[in-house]
Amino acid sequence: MKEMAFVVSASKLLNHSTLFFWQKRQRPHISPHRHYYLHYLSKRDNTLLLSQSHSPPPPPSTSSLTNKKNSPSPVRAAAASTATAAKMVKAIRVHELGGPEVFKWEDVELGEPGEGEIRVKHKAIGINFIDVYYRKGVYKASSLPFTPGFEAAGEVVVVGPGVTDLKVGDMVAYPGHLGAYSEEQIVPADKVVPVPPSIDPVVAASVMLKGMTTQYLVRRTFKVEPGHTILVHAAAGGVGSLLCQWASALGATVIGTVSTKEKAEQAKSDGCHHIIFYKEEDFVTRVKEITSGKGVDVVYDSVGIDTFQCTHFKVRPGTRLFSPLAEKGSLDCLKLRGYMVSFGQSSGTPEPIPLSAIAPKSLFLTRPTLFHYTTTKEELLETAEDVFANIASGVLRVRVNHTYPLSQAAQAHSDLENRKTSGSIVLIP
Ligand SMILES: NC(=O)c1ccc[n+]([C@@H]2O[C@H](COP(=O)([O-])OP(=O)(O)OC[C@H]3O[C@@H](n4cnc5c(N)ncnc54)[C@H](OP(=O)(O)O)[C@@H]3O)[C@@H](O)[C@H]2O)c1
């Protein structure tokens, strides 16, 4: 495992004006801020709404990778003139749900890109907690076996018929197409975003899901502004690190929860003004102290059952308490008309709560997911544009703290689930 902190070196950080200058050169008639992405806009929506169960809707679970032994590769009649023959690639495969040990390193046959598709040779693949949910079956892949992973960056190596806005050699990245734990994968062209030359592909692979999630959380779910006080759980995690940096840059006072001193140091340097060690301290009491009893404007809670629950409603026997010290949960940290944003469940899915839990303070409660904030190609590109611009300007320092060879994805998952990681985790094919 190789540790890499702050991989966005000064030389890679173009400021806004440099980025816009480069954009302007490509398409001078369009305003610099919107320029680079506009010609990638698709004519159709790529709506990704999925069925709702107890858990929030997962992203689409289609994948172009097929294990030769288990399912034959689909024959695609209309191959592009530029397409080459189907080939074998190495990938991580899940044949049965379970722990990290279910990952198998296998040869799989990659079909040829069909209408509107491209083949991408991955340079880097991001690991996300959602991959754990899929491996365990919390979210369901459409079939077994499947190749996990939703986030990667790489080079276009084959362009399918009907794709006019991408060419071989382009660097692209994507946040929502199952099958990323592979050397190469076939992706619908309208699901990728172009990676500006100033952004290292390893960084791009780290911010597709995590960075774009941060974007909608601080800019759209709740619009963070100067004067706000916010609580971020798991402040040193992949999303947490970016969330603290962005919210702090927007002028908010940031309170972050972490489990270790090392993570506290990172969160501090990411702009956290107050740190709470939530394994040892009652975070609700600490938030009240920090805010002089007022509470925070918004809680961003991705930990789930261990932090979200409020003991007023945790009366069923066997329900877990986060800590003997914590008698209440995230809802209790909010001020009047505060926003409860529950966007993940790394410790488990919170129990349902009654409406009466949010009535006493007229709270807002939402359980958002990235795929509902990027329902159209335009939304996808605008979100990516905002993330890349904030990296280029230095607001976001992407911490790629852990890299593993793609074949070692099981070790990476084990480390993530055991809370040994901070910042982003990347697999290198
Ligand atoms: N809704 C969306 O659109 C969306 C999109 C992306 C990610 N997410 C969610 O955001 C969260 C963070 O994702 P990530 O990939 O960046 O992961 P991450 O935050 O890097 O890793 C999870 C962190 O959660 C904390 N944690 C607390 N209790 C835990 C437990 N019982 N088991 C494991 N970890 C625990 C740990 O930090 P400490 O050691 O400091 O406690 C751990 O490092 C996940 O819940 C994920 O599902 C949601």
PDBQT file of the ligand as one rigid body, heavy atoms in Angstrom, charges set to zero:
ROOT
HETATM    1  N1  LIG A 501     -25.821   9.574  -0.881  1.00  0.00    +0.000 N 
HETATM    2  C1  LIG A 501     -24.843   9.761  -1.739  1.00  0.00    +0.000 C 
HETATM    3  O1  LIG A 501     -25.033  10.344  -2.808  1.00  0.00    +0.000 OA
HETATM    4  C2  LIG A 501     -23.470   9.274  -1.385  1.00  0.00    +0.000 A 
HETATM    5  C3  LIG A 501     -22.435   9.321  -2.323  1.00  0.00    +0.000 A 
HETATM    6  C4  LIG A 501     -21.152   8.922  -1.939  1.00  0.00    +0.000 A 
HETATM    7  C5  LIG A 501     -20.941   8.461  -0.644  1.00  0.00    +0.000 A 
HETATM    8  N2  LIG A 501     -21.992   8.381   0.215  1.00  0.00    +0.000 N 
HETATM    9  C6  LIG A 501     -21.816   7.911   1.577  1.00  0.00    +0.000 C 
HETATM   10  O2  LIG A 501     -20.830   8.687   2.205  1.00  0.00    +0.000 OA
HETATM   11  C7  LIG A 501     -20.182   7.914   3.194  1.00  0.00    +0.000 C 
HETATM   12  C8  LIG A 501     -18.695   8.063   3.068  1.00  0.00    +0.000 C 
HETATM   13  O3  LIG A 501     -18.263   7.360   1.929  1.00  0.00    +0.000 OA
HETATM   14  P1  LIG A 501     -16.712   7.212   1.635  1.00  0.00    +0.000 P 
HETATM   15  O4  LIG A 501     -16.604   6.310   0.475  1.00  0.00    +0.000 OA
HETATM   16  O5  LIG A 501     -16.121   8.569   1.559  1.00  0.00    +0.000 OA
HETATM   17  O6  LIG A 501     -16.200   6.446   2.938  1.00  0.00    +0.000 OA
HETATM   18  P2  LIG A 501     -15.306   7.011   4.145  1.00  0.00    +0.000 P 
HETATM   19  O7  LIG A 501     -15.990   8.179   4.785  1.00  0.00    +0.000 OA
HETATM   20  O8  LIG A 501     -13.915   7.229   3.671  1.00  0.00    +0.000 OA
HETATM   21  O9  LIG A 501     -15.265   5.792   5.132  1.00  0.00    +0.000 OA
HETATM   22  C9  LIG A 501     -16.230   5.618   6.108  1.00  0.00    +0.000 C 
HETATM   23  C10 LIG A 501     -15.855   6.311   7.432  1.00  0.00    +0.000 C 
HETATM   24  O10 LIG A 501     -16.996   6.283   8.251  1.00  0.00    +0.000 OA
HETATM   25  C11 LIG A 501     -16.609   6.240   9.599  1.00  0.00    +0.000 C 
HETATM   26  N3  LIG A 501     -17.344   5.162  10.295  1.00  0.00    +0.000 N 
HETATM   27  C12 LIG A 501     -18.076   5.339  11.416  1.00  0.00    +0.000 A 
HETATM   28  N4  LIG A 501     -18.618   4.189  11.804  1.00  0.00    +0.000 NA
HETATM   29  C13 LIG A 501     -18.196   3.243  10.945  1.00  0.00    +0.000 A 
HETATM   30  C14 LIG A 501     -18.412   1.835  10.854  1.00  0.00    +0.000 A 
HETATM   31  N5  LIG A 501     -19.185   1.175  11.750  1.00  0.00    +0.000 N 
HETATM   32  N6  LIG A 501     -17.825   1.165   9.851  1.00  0.00    +0.000 NA
HETATM   33  C15 LIG A 501     -17.072   1.812   8.948  1.00  0.00    +0.000 A 
HETATM   34  N7  LIG A 501     -16.839   3.142   8.970  1.00  0.00    +0.000 NA
HETATM   35  C16 LIG A 501     -17.393   3.865   9.973  1.00  0.00    +0.000 A 
HETATM   36  C17 LIG A 501     -15.094   5.979   9.647  1.00  0.00    +0.000 C 
HETATM   37  O11 LIG A 501     -14.467   7.203   9.997  1.00  0.00    +0.000 OA
HETATM   38  P3  LIG A 501     -13.968   7.371  11.541  1.00  0.00    +0.000 P 
HETATM   39  O12 LIG A 501     -12.911   6.324  11.726  1.00  0.00    +0.000 OA
HETATM   40  O13 LIG A 501     -13.446   8.746  11.653  1.00  0.00    +0.000 OA
HETATM   41  O14 LIG A 501     -15.183   7.119  12.392  1.00  0.00    +0.000 OA
HETATM   42  C18 LIG A 501     -14.758   5.591   8.222  1.00  0.00    +0.000 C 
HETATM   43  O15 LIG A 501     -13.460   5.948   7.856  1.00  0.00    +0.000 OA
HETATM   44  C19 LIG A 501     -20.712   6.478   3.072  1.00  0.00    +0.000 C 
HETATM   45  O16 LIG A 501     -21.723   6.272   4.024  1.00  0.00    +0.000 OA
HETATM   46  C20 LIG A 501     -21.301   6.478   1.696  1.00  0.00    +0.000 C 
HETATM   47  O17 LIG A 501     -22.342   5.555   1.533  1.00  0.00    +0.000 OA
HETATM   48  C21 LIG A 501     -23.236   8.776  -0.135  1.00  0.00    +0.000 A 
ENDROOT
TORSDOF 0
